[in-house]
Amino acid sequence: MFLNTLSIGEPKKDEGNLCAAFKFGNFSQDQYDIHQQKKERKEKESILIKLVTSVSTQWTYSRN
């Protein structure tokens, strides 16, 4: 029964497993939406960390 619902395809080089599974119909819309929200949150956190690190590094250098 599992083999009837399994779609096999070649994901893009930079595409993750979950995105590829959704693209080929092996992942529900609800699960995909949660995944996208988590991914967007991580991207925003990454940008914030880079910004804070950059500002604190500049402050340290300009203080000396």
Secondary structure, DSSP 8 states (H G I E B T S, - for coil): -HHHH-------TT--HHHHHHHTT-S-HHHHHHHHHHHHHHHHHHHHHHHHHHHHHHHHHHH-
